Amino acid sequence: MQPVRHFPSPIGPGSAIEAFFGGAAFILTTPRVWPLAVIPAMILSVLWTGFTALAIWGAVELSDSLIAPPRGTWAGIGYWTLVILFSALGILLAALAALTLAQPLSGPALERISIAQQRKLTGTAPPQHPFLQSIWVSLKAVLFALATGGTAIVVLFFVNWIFPPAAVVTVPLKFLVGSWMLAWDFLDYPLGLRGLGVRARLAWVWRNPGAFTMYGIIGALFTVVPGAVLLLLPVGVAGATRLVLKDDPRSGPQ
């Protein structure tokens, strides 16, 4: 595992904005990567559809177990309130789980997109690492994101459920945690291609908190554009490659 190098100054939110839209432009204007971009889009569609259906079914079943029939007027109102709340949480978790799992499942395509983006910017490709080692490092990063981010979102949801006024704090925090999970997934390939494990990636995030947070927020906002979510992974990975290169004085964008 390579140690994280320390540079004179961290990259900021402006670099994240430039990198994300630069990655989008690269995907849209580079026909040779279009077949690669289709692969994560198809995998994401299947996963998101399946997880969303499962989340709604689970929300109905859980609400039914908490407020069983027969139901009066107030019990009925409570039941449908629970269905809506649990469904909202489930759909959010389904989206995050689909994006998180689609990333390693479409790994070879996303890795080639990251390499193509770096080669276009610098004329060189990152050094290759053993296949099994790369898979193991990526898997650990994915599990770390699911364990920490998923747990935080569930805790915030129940805090909001127990004490509704807390929504003024918990809702923005849930959005922020989801954004961090997206940014973590996007950075998996450019950082993984450099041999960085979970600890080294955390050190990279700690060094560049503004760029990391802004990059995740842009990705999260990108999902509200109709149909854009299908391109989120290839665009996010291409942009993350540009972001990592901005922090690497030896191979920054030319």
Phi and psi restraints in degrees (value plus and minus 20) as a CYANA .aco file:
   2 GLN   PHI    -102.1   -62.1
   2 GLN   PSI     118.7   158.7
   3 PRO   PHI     -91.7   -51.7
   3 PRO   PSI     133.7   173.7
   4 VAL   PHI     -96.4   -56.4
   4 VAL   PSI     108.2   148.2
   5 ARG   PHI    -101.0   -61.0
   5 ARG   PSI     132.2   172.2
   6 HIS   PHI    -127.2   -87.2
   6 HIS   PSI     109.1   149.1
   7 PHE   PHI    -135.1   -95.1
   7 PHE   PSI     146.0   186.0
   8 PRO   PHI     -77.3   -37.3
   8 PRO   PSI     -62.0   -22.0
   9 SER   PHI    -167.0  -127.0
   9 SER   PSI     124.6   164.6
  10 PRO   PHI     -94.9   -54.9
  10 PRO   PSI     139.6   179.6
  11 ILE   PHI    -103.0   -63.0
  11 ILE   PSI     133.6   173.6
  12 GLY   PHI    -136.9   -96.9
  12 GLY   PSI    -192.4  -152.4
  13 PRO   PHI     -77.4   -37.4
  13 PRO   PSI     -56.3   -16.3
  14 GLY   PHI     -81.1   -41.1
  14 GLY   PSI     -57.2   -17.2
  15 SER   PHI     -85.7   -45.7
  15 SER   PSI     -55.8   -15.8
  16 ALA   PHI     -85.2   -45.2
  16 ALA   PSI     -62.6   -22.6
  17 ILE   PHI     -83.0   -43.0
  17 ILE   PSI     -67.2   -27.2
  18 GLU   PHI     -82.4   -42.4
  18 GLU   PSI     -60.7   -20.7
  19 ALA   PHI     -87.3   -47.3
  19 ALA   PSI     -63.2   -23.2
  20 PHE   PHI     -82.9   -42.9
  20 PHE   PSI     -69.8   -29.8
  21 PHE   PHI     -93.3   -53.3
  21 PHE   PSI     -45.8    -5.8
  22 GLY   PHI     -86.7   -46.7
  22 GLY   PSI     -59.2   -19.2
  23 GLY   PHI     -84.8   -44.8
  23 GLY   PSI     -59.4   -19.4
  24 ALA   PHI     -83.0   -43.0
  24 ALA   PSI     -63.3   -23.3
  25 ALA   PHI     -83.1   -43.1
  25 ALA   PSI     -58.4   -18.4
  26 PHE   PHI     -82.7   -42.7
  26 PHE   PSI     -65.0   -25.0
  27 ILE   PHI     -84.9   -44.9
  27 ILE   PSI     -63.9   -23.9
  28 LEU   PHI     -93.8   -53.8
  28 LEU   PSI     -44.7    -4.7
  29 THR   PHI    -130.6   -90.6
  29 THR   PSI     -11.5    28.5
  30 THR   PHI    -140.6  -100.6
  30 THR   PSI      70.7   110.7
  31 PRO   PHI     -76.8   -36.8
  31 PRO   PSI     -49.2    -9.2
  32 ARG   PHI     -89.0   -49.0
  32 ARG   PSI     -38.2     1.8
  33 VAL   PHI    -118.3   -78.3
  33 VAL   PSI     -23.2    16.8
  34 TRP   PHI     -80.1   -40.1
  34 TRP   PSI     -64.9   -24.9
  35 PRO   PHI     -80.2   -40.2
  35 PRO   PSI     -53.3   -13.3
  36 LEU   PHI     -88.9   -48.9
  36 LEU   PSI     -57.1   -17.1
  37 ALA   PHI     -89.7   -49.7
  37 ALA   PSI     -46.2    -6.2
  38 VAL   PHI     -87.4   -47.4
  38 VAL   PSI     -53.2   -13.2
  39 ILE   PHI     -81.6   -41.6
  39 ILE   PSI     -75.1   -35.1
  40 PRO   PHI     -84.2   -44.2
  40 PRO   PSI     -49.1    -9.1
  41 ALA   PHI     -84.5   -44.5
  41 ALA   PSI     -62.4   -22.4
  42 MET   PHI     -87.9   -47.9
  42 MET   PSI     -64.8   -24.8
  43 ILE   PHI     -82.8   -42.8
  43 ILE   PSI     -62.7   -22.7
  44 LEU   PHI     -82.8   -42.8
  44 LEU   PSI     -61.0   -21.0
  45 SER   PHI     -80.0   -40.0
  45 SER   PSI     -66.0   -26.0
  46 VAL   PHI     -84.9   -44.9
  46 VAL   PSI     -66.6   -26.6
  47 LEU   PHI     -84.6   -44.6
  47 LEU   PSI     -64.1   -24.1
  48 TRP   PHI     -85.2   -45.2
  48 TRP   PSI     -61.7   -21.7
  49 THR   PHI     -82.4   -42.4
  49 THR   PSI     -66.5   -26.5
  50 GLY   PHI     -85.8   -45.8
  50 GLY   PSI     -65.5   -25.5
  51 PHE   PHI     -86.5   -46.5
  51 PHE   PSI     -56.3   -16.3
  52 THR   PHI     -86.3   -46.3
  52 THR   PSI     -64.2   -24.2
  53 ALA   PHI     -81.3   -41.3
  53 ALA   PSI     -62.2   -22.2
  54 LEU   PHI     -85.3   -45.3
  54 LEU   PSI     -58.4   -18.4
  55 ALA   PHI     -85.5   -45.5
  55 ALA   PSI     -63.1   -23.1
  56 ILE   PHI     -87.7   -47.7
  56 ILE   PSI     -61.8   -21.8
  57 TRP   PHI     -80.3   -40.3
  57 TRP   PSI     -63.7   -23.7
  58 GLY   PHI     -84.4   -44.4
  58 GLY   PSI     -56.8   -16.8
  59 ALA   PHI     -83.9   -43.9
  59 ALA   PSI     -62.1   -22.1
  60 VAL   PHI     -85.6   -45.6
  60 VAL   PSI     -64.8   -24.8
  61 GLU   PHI     -85.2   -45.2
  61 GLU   PSI     -62.4   -22.4
  62 LEU   PHI     -86.1   -46.1
  62 LEU   PSI     -63.1   -23.1
  63 SER   PHI     -84.6   -44.6
  63 SER   PSI     -57.2   -17.2
  64 ASP   PHI     -85.5   -45.5
  64 ASP   PSI     -55.3   -15.3
  65 SER   PHI     -94.1   -54.1
  65 SER   PSI     -48.2    -8.2
  66 LEU   PHI    -101.6   -61.6
  66 LEU   PSI     -58.0   -18.0
  67 ILE   PHI    -148.5  -108.5
  67 ILE   PSI      68.4   108.4
  68 ALA   PHI     -99.2   -59.2
  68 ALA   PSI     132.0   172.0
  69 PRO   PHI     -90.9   -50.9
  69 PRO   PSI     138.0   178.0
  70 PRO   PHI     -96.0   -56.0
  70 PRO   PSI     131.8   171.8
  71 ARG   PHI    -142.9  -102.9
  71 ARG   PSI     116.3   156.3
  72 GLY   PHI    -103.9   -63.9
  72 GLY   PSI    -188.1  -148.1
  73 THR   PHI     -81.9   -41.9
  73 THR   PSI     -71.8   -31.8
  74 TRP   PHI     -90.1   -50.1
  74 TRP   PSI     -56.6   -16.6
  75 ALA   PHI     -85.1   -45.1
  75 ALA   PSI     -57.8   -17.8
  76 GLY   PHI     -84.7   -44.7
  76 GLY   PSI     -61.4   -21.4
  77 ILE   PHI     -82.6   -42.6
  77 ILE   PSI     -64.2   -24.2
  78 GLY   PHI     -82.4   -42.4
  78 GLY   PSI     -59.4   -19.4
  79 TYR   PHI     -82.5   -42.5
  79 TYR   PSI     -69.9   -29.9
  80 TRP   PHI     -89.7   -49.7
  80 TRP   PSI     -48.7    -8.7
  81 THR   PHI     -83.4   -43.4
  81 THR   PSI     -63.7   -23.7
  82 LEU   PHI     -84.6   -44.6
  82 LEU   PSI     -61.0   -21.0
  83 VAL   PHI     -79.2   -39.2
  83 VAL   PSI     -64.3   -24.3
  84 ILE   PHI     -86.0   -46.0
  84 ILE   PSI     -64.5   -24.5
  85 LEU   PHI     -85.6   -45.6
  85 LEU   PSI     -67.2   -27.2
  86 PHE   PHI     -85.6   -45.6
  86 PHE   PSI     -56.4   -16.4
  87 SER   PHI     -86.0   -46.0
  87 SER   PSI     -61.5   -21.5
  88 ALA   PHI     -80.9   -40.9
  88 ALA   PSI     -65.3   -25.3
  89 LEU   PHI     -84.1   -44.1
  89 LEU   PSI     -64.1   -24.1
  90 GLY   PHI     -82.8   -42.8
  90 GLY   PSI     -61.3   -21.3
  91 ILE   PHI     -86.4   -46.4
  91 ILE   PSI     -59.2   -19.2
  92 LEU   PHI     -82.6   -42.6
  92 LEU   PSI     -67.2   -27.2
  93 LEU   PHI     -85.8   -45.8
  93 LEU   PSI     -55.4   -15.4
  94 ALA   PHI     -82.4   -42.4
  94 ALA   PSI     -62.5   -22.5
  95 ALA   PHI     -84.1   -44.1
  95 ALA   PSI     -65.5   -25.5
  96 LEU   PHI     -85.7   -45.7
  96 LEU   PSI     -61.1   -21.1
  97 ALA   PHI     -85.2   -45.2
  97 ALA   PSI     -61.0   -21.0
  98 ALA   PHI     -82.9   -42.9
  98 ALA   PSI     -65.2   -25.2
  99 LEU   PHI     -84.9   -44.9
  99 LEU   PSI     -60.6   -20.6
 100 THR   PHI     -86.6   -46.6
 100 THR   PSI     -62.9   -22.9
 101 LEU   PHI     -99.5   -59.5
 101 LEU   PSI     -51.7   -11.7
 102 ALA   PHI     -84.8   -44.8
 102 ALA   PSI     -47.8    -7.8
 103 GLN   PHI     -83.8   -43.8
 103 GLN   PSI     -73.8   -33.8
 104 PRO   PHI     -91.2   -51.2
 104 PRO   PSI     -51.7   -11.7
 105 LEU   PHI     -85.6   -45.6
 105 LEU   PSI     -49.8    -9.8
 106 SER   PHI    -125.0   -85.0
 106 SER   PSI       6.5    46.5
 107 GLY   PHI     -72.9   -32.9
 107 GLY   PSI     -71.1   -31.1
 108 PRO   PHI     -77.7   -37.7
 108 PRO   PSI     -59.5   -19.5
 109 ALA   PHI     -88.2   -48.2
 109 ALA   PSI     -64.4   -24.4
 110 LEU   PHI     -87.8   -47.8
 110 LEU   PSI     -55.2   -15.2
 111 GLU   PHI     -83.2   -43.2
 111 GLU   PSI     -62.1   -22.1
 112 ARG   PHI     -87.2   -47.2
 112 ARG   PSI     -53.6   -13.6
 113 ILE   PHI     -85.0   -45.0
 113 ILE   PSI     -63.9   -23.9
 114 SER   PHI     -82.0   -42.0
 114 SER   PSI     -63.0   -23.0
 115 ILE   PHI     -85.0   -45.0
 115 ILE   PSI     -62.1   -22.1
 116 ALA   PHI     -83.2   -43.2
 116 ALA   PSI     -59.2   -19.2
 117 GLN   PHI     -85.0   -45.0
 117 GLN   PSI     -64.3   -24.3
 118 GLN   PHI     -85.3   -45.3
 118 GLN   PSI     -60.7   -20.7
 119 ARG   PHI     -83.6   -43.6
 119 ARG   PSI     -57.4   -17.4
 120 LYS   PHI     -87.5   -47.5
 120 LYS   PSI     -54.9   -14.9
 121 LEU   PHI    -101.2   -61.2
 121 LEU   PSI     -57.0   -17.0
 122 THR   PHI    -138.0   -98.0
 122 THR   PSI     -36.2     3.8
 123 GLY   PHI      62.4   102.4
 123 GLY   PSI     -19.9    20.1
 124 THR   PHI    -150.8  -110.8
 124 THR   PSI     139.1   179.1
 125 ALA   PHI    -129.1   -89.1
 125 ALA   PSI     131.9   171.9
 126 PRO   PHI     -86.1   -46.1
 126 PRO   PSI     135.6   175.6
 127 PRO   PHI     -83.7   -43.7
 127 PRO   PSI     126.1   166.1
 128 GLN   PHI    -104.2   -64.2
 128 GLN   PSI     124.2   164.2
 129 HIS   PHI    -138.1   -98.1
 129 HIS   PSI     137.5   177.5
 130 PRO   PHI     -73.2   -33.2
 130 PRO   PSI     119.6   159.6
 131 PHE   PHI     -77.3   -37.3
 131 PHE   PSI     -69.7   -29.7
 132 LEU   PHI     -84.3   -44.3
 132 LEU   PSI     -56.9   -16.9
 133 GLN   PHI     -83.7   -43.7
 133 GLN   PSI     -62.4   -22.4
 134 SER   PHI     -83.5   -43.5
 134 SER   PSI     -62.6   -22.6
 135 ILE   PHI     -82.6   -42.6
 135 ILE   PSI     -63.3   -23.3
 136 TRP   PHI     -85.3   -45.3
 136 TRP   PSI     -63.4   -23.4
 137 VAL   PHI     -83.3   -43.3
 137 VAL   PSI     -63.2   -23.2
 138 SER   PHI     -84.7   -44.7
 138 SER   PSI     -61.5   -21.5
 139 LEU   PHI     -82.5   -42.5
 139 LEU   PSI     -61.9   -21.9
 140 LYS   PHI     -83.0   -43.0
 140 LYS   PSI     -59.1   -19.1
 141 ALA   PHI     -85.8   -45.8
 141 ALA   PSI     -60.8   -20.8
 142 VAL   PHI     -84.5   -44.5
 142 VAL   PSI     -66.5   -26.5
 143 LEU   PHI     -84.0   -44.0
 143 LEU   PSI     -56.9   -16.9
 144 PHE   PHI     -82.4   -42.4
 144 PHE   PSI     -64.1   -24.1
 145 ALA   PHI     -84.4   -44.4
 145 ALA   PSI     -63.6   -23.6
 146 LEU   PHI     -85.5   -45.5
 146 LEU   PSI     -61.7   -21.7
 147 ALA   PHI     -87.0   -47.0
 147 ALA   PSI     -65.3   -25.3
 148 THR   PHI    -101.3   -61.3
 148 THR   PSI     -72.0   -32.0
 149 GLY   PHI     -88.1   -48.1
 149 GLY   PSI     -64.4   -24.4
 150 GLY   PHI     -82.0   -42.0
 150 GLY   PSI     -62.7   -22.7
 151 THR   PHI     -82.8   -42.8
 151 THR   PSI     -62.4   -22.4
 152 ALA   PHI     -82.3   -42.3
 152 ALA   PSI     -61.4   -21.4
 153 ILE   PHI     -86.5   -46.5
 153 ILE   PSI     -61.6   -21.6
 154 VAL   PHI     -83.7   -43.7
 154 VAL   PSI     -63.4   -23.4
 155 VAL   PHI     -81.8   -41.8
 155 VAL   PSI     -64.8   -24.8
 156 LEU   PHI     -83.6   -43.6
 156 LEU   PSI     -56.6   -16.6
 157 PHE   PHI     -82.6   -42.6
 157 PHE   PSI     -65.8   -25.8
 158 PHE   PHI     -90.8   -50.8
 158 PHE   PSI     -51.7   -11.7
 159 VAL   PHI     -81.4   -41.4
 159 VAL   PSI     -63.3   -23.3
 160 ASN   PHI     -86.3   -46.3
 160 ASN   PSI     -56.2   -16.2
 161 TRP   PHI     -89.2   -49.2
 161 TRP   PSI     -62.6   -22.6
 162 ILE   PHI     -91.9   -51.9
 162 ILE   PSI     -57.9   -17.9
 163 PHE   PHI    -152.3  -112.3
 163 PHE   PSI      63.6   103.6
 164 PRO   PHI     -70.8   -30.8
 164 PRO   PSI     -57.5   -17.5
 165 PRO   PHI     -79.3   -39.3
 165 PRO   PSI     -39.2     0.8
 166 ALA   PHI     -88.6   -48.6
 166 ALA   PSI     -27.2    12.8
 167 ALA   PHI     -78.2   -38.2
 167 ALA   PSI     -48.7    -8.7
 168 VAL   PHI     -82.0   -42.0
 168 VAL   PSI     -42.2    -2.2
 169 VAL   PHI    -125.3   -85.3
 169 VAL   PSI     -63.4   -23.4
 170 THR   PHI     -89.9   -49.9
 170 THR   PSI     -56.1   -16.1
 171 VAL   PHI     -84.2   -44.2
 171 VAL   PSI     -69.4   -29.4
 172 PRO   PHI     -81.7   -41.7
 172 PRO   PSI     -55.0   -15.0
 173 LEU   PHI     -87.0   -47.0
 173 LEU   PSI     -59.1   -19.1
 174 LYS   PHI     -82.9   -42.9
 174 LYS   PSI     -61.2   -21.2
 175 PHE   PHI     -83.1   -43.1
 175 PHE   PSI     -60.7   -20.7
 176 LEU   PHI     -86.9   -46.9
 176 LEU   PSI     -63.3   -23.3
 177 VAL   PHI     -82.9   -42.9
 177 VAL   PSI     -64.1   -24.1
 178 GLY   PHI     -80.1   -40.1
 178 GLY   PSI     -58.2   -18.2
 179 SER   PHI     -85.0   -45.0
 179 SER   PSI     -62.0   -22.0
 180 TRP   PHI     -82.3   -42.3
 180 TRP   PSI     -59.7   -19.7
 181 MET   PHI     -83.4   -43.4
 181 MET   PSI     -59.9   -19.9
 182 LEU   PHI     -83.3   -43.3
 182 LEU   PSI     -68.0   -28.0
 183 ALA   PHI     -80.7   -40.7
 183 ALA   PSI     -59.6   -19.6
 184 TRP   PHI     -81.3   -41.3
 184 TRP   PSI     -63.0   -23.0
 185 ASP   PHI     -85.1   -45.1
 185 ASP   PSI     -64.0   -24.0
 186 PHE   PHI     -81.0   -41.0
 186 PHE   PSI     -58.9   -18.9
 187 LEU   PHI     -98.7   -58.7
 187 LEU   PSI     -26.9    13.1
 188 ASP   PHI     -76.2   -36.2
 188 ASP   PSI     -64.5   -24.5
 189 TYR   PHI     -95.4   -55.4
 189 TYR   PSI     -71.8   -31.8
 190 PRO   PHI     -82.4   -42.4
 190 PRO   PSI     -55.8   -15.8
 191 LEU   PHI     -96.9   -56.9
 191 LEU   PSI     -57.1   -17.1
 192 GLY   PHI     -84.9   -44.9
 192 GLY   PSI     -57.3   -17.3
 193 LEU   PHI     -85.5   -45.5
 193 LEU   PSI     -37.4     2.6
 194 ARG   PHI    -116.9   -76.9
 194 ARG   PSI     -13.1    26.9
 195 GLY   PHI      57.3    97.3
 195 GLY   PSI      -0.1    39.9
 196 LEU   PHI    -107.4   -67.4
 196 LEU   PSI     108.0   148.0
 197 GLY   PHI    -105.9   -65.9
 197 GLY   PSI    -189.6  -149.6
 198 VAL   PHI     -81.4   -41.4
 198 VAL   PSI     -66.3   -26.3
 199 ARG   PHI     -83.4   -43.4
 199 ARG   PSI     -62.3   -22.3
 200 ALA   PHI     -86.5   -46.5
 200 ALA   PSI     -54.3   -14.3
 201 ARG   PHI     -88.9   -48.9
 201 ARG   PSI     -59.7   -19.7
 202 LEU   PHI     -81.9   -41.9
 202 LEU   PSI     -58.1   -18.1
 203 ALA   PHI     -84.6   -44.6
 203 ALA   PSI     -57.7   -17.7
 204 TRP   PHI     -83.7   -43.7
 204 TRP   PSI     -63.6   -23.6
 205 VAL   PHI     -83.8   -43.8
 205 VAL   PSI     -62.7   -22.7
 206 TRP   PHI     -82.7   -42.7
 206 TRP   PSI     -53.1   -13.1
 207 ARG   PHI     -95.8   -55.8
 207 ARG   PSI     -51.7   -11.7
 208 ASN   PHI    -144.1  -104.1
 208 ASN   PSI      36.6    76.6
 209 PRO   PHI     -84.3   -44.3
 209 PRO   PSI     -56.6   -16.6
 210 GLY   PHI     -87.2   -47.2
 210 GLY   PSI     -65.7   -25.7
 211 ALA   PHI     -86.0   -46.0
 211 ALA   PSI     -61.3   -21.3
 212 PHE   PHI     -82.5   -42.5
 212 PHE   PSI     -67.4   -27.4
 213 THR   PHI     -86.2   -46.2
 213 THR   PSI     -66.4   -26.4
 214 MET   PHI     -82.9   -42.9
 214 MET   PSI     -58.9   -18.9
 215 TYR   PHI     -83.5   -43.5
 215 TYR   PSI     -62.3   -22.3
 216 GLY   PHI     -86.0   -46.0
 216 GLY   PSI     -59.3   -19.3
 217 ILE   PHI     -84.2   -44.2
 217 ILE   PSI     -62.9   -22.9
 218 ILE   PHI     -81.6   -41.6
 218 ILE   PSI     -62.5   -22.5
 219 GLY   PHI     -82.0   -42.0
 219 GLY   PSI     -61.6   -21.6
 220 ALA   PHI     -85.4   -45.4
 220 ALA   PSI     -62.1   -22.1
 221 LEU   PHI     -87.5   -47.5
 221 LEU   PSI     -49.8    -9.8
 222 PHE   PHI     -82.0   -42.0
 222 PHE   PSI     -47.4    -7.4
 223 THR   PHI     -90.3   -50.3
 223 THR   PSI     -39.3     0.7
 224 VAL   PHI    -100.1   -60.1
 224 VAL   PSI     -32.2     7.8
 225 VAL   PHI     -96.1   -56.1
 225 VAL   PSI     101.8   141.8
 226 PRO   PHI     -72.4   -32.4
 226 PRO   PSI     104.6   144.6
 227 GLY   PHI      60.5   100.5
 227 GLY   PSI     -35.3     4.7
 228 ALA   PHI     -87.7   -47.7
 228 ALA   PSI     -46.2    -6.2
 229 VAL   PHI     -80.4   -40.4
 229 VAL   PSI     -46.9    -6.9
 230 LEU   PHI     -87.0   -47.0
 230 LEU   PSI     -43.8    -3.8
 231 LEU   PHI    -119.8   -79.8
 231 LEU   PSI     -16.4    23.6
 232 LEU   PHI     -82.1   -42.1
 232 LEU   PSI     -63.8   -23.8
 233 LEU   PHI     -85.2   -45.2
 233 LEU   PSI     -73.3   -33.3
 234 PRO   PHI     -82.3   -42.3
 234 PRO   PSI     -60.3   -20.3
 235 VAL   PHI     -84.5   -44.5
 235 VAL   PSI     -64.7   -24.7
 236 GLY   PHI     -82.1   -42.1
 236 GLY   PSI     -61.3   -21.3
 237 VAL   PHI     -89.7   -49.7
 237 VAL   PSI     -62.0   -22.0
 238 ALA   PHI     -82.4   -42.4
 238 ALA   PSI     -63.9   -23.9
 239 GLY   PHI     -86.3   -46.3
 239 GLY   PSI     -58.6   -18.6
 240 ALA   PHI     -83.8   -43.8
 240 ALA   PSI     -54.7   -14.7
 241 THR   PHI     -82.0   -42.0
 241 THR   PSI     -63.2   -23.2
 242 ARG   PHI     -83.3   -43.3
 242 ARG   PSI     -58.6   -18.6
 243 LEU   PHI     -85.4   -45.4
 243 LEU   PSI     -63.6   -23.6
 244 VAL   PHI     -84.7   -44.7
 244 VAL   PSI     -59.4   -19.4
 245 LEU   PHI     -84.0   -44.0
 245 LEU   PSI     -51.7   -11.7
 246 LYS   PHI     -85.1   -45.1
 246 LYS   PSI     -43.5    -3.5
 247 ASP   PHI    -115.5   -75.5
 247 ASP   PSI     -16.2    23.8
 248 ASP   PHI    -138.4   -98.4
 248 ASP   PSI      78.3   118.3
 249 PRO   PHI     -85.1   -45.1
 249 PRO   PSI     -36.5     3.5
 250 ARG   PHI    -102.0   -62.0
 250 ARG   PSI     -40.4    -0.4
 251 SER   PHI    -165.3  -125.3
 251 SER   PSI      20.8    60.8
 252 GLY   PHI     -90.3   -50.3
 252 GLY   PSI     146.4   186.4
 253 PRO   PHI     -77.0   -37.0
 253 PRO   PSI     117.2   157.2
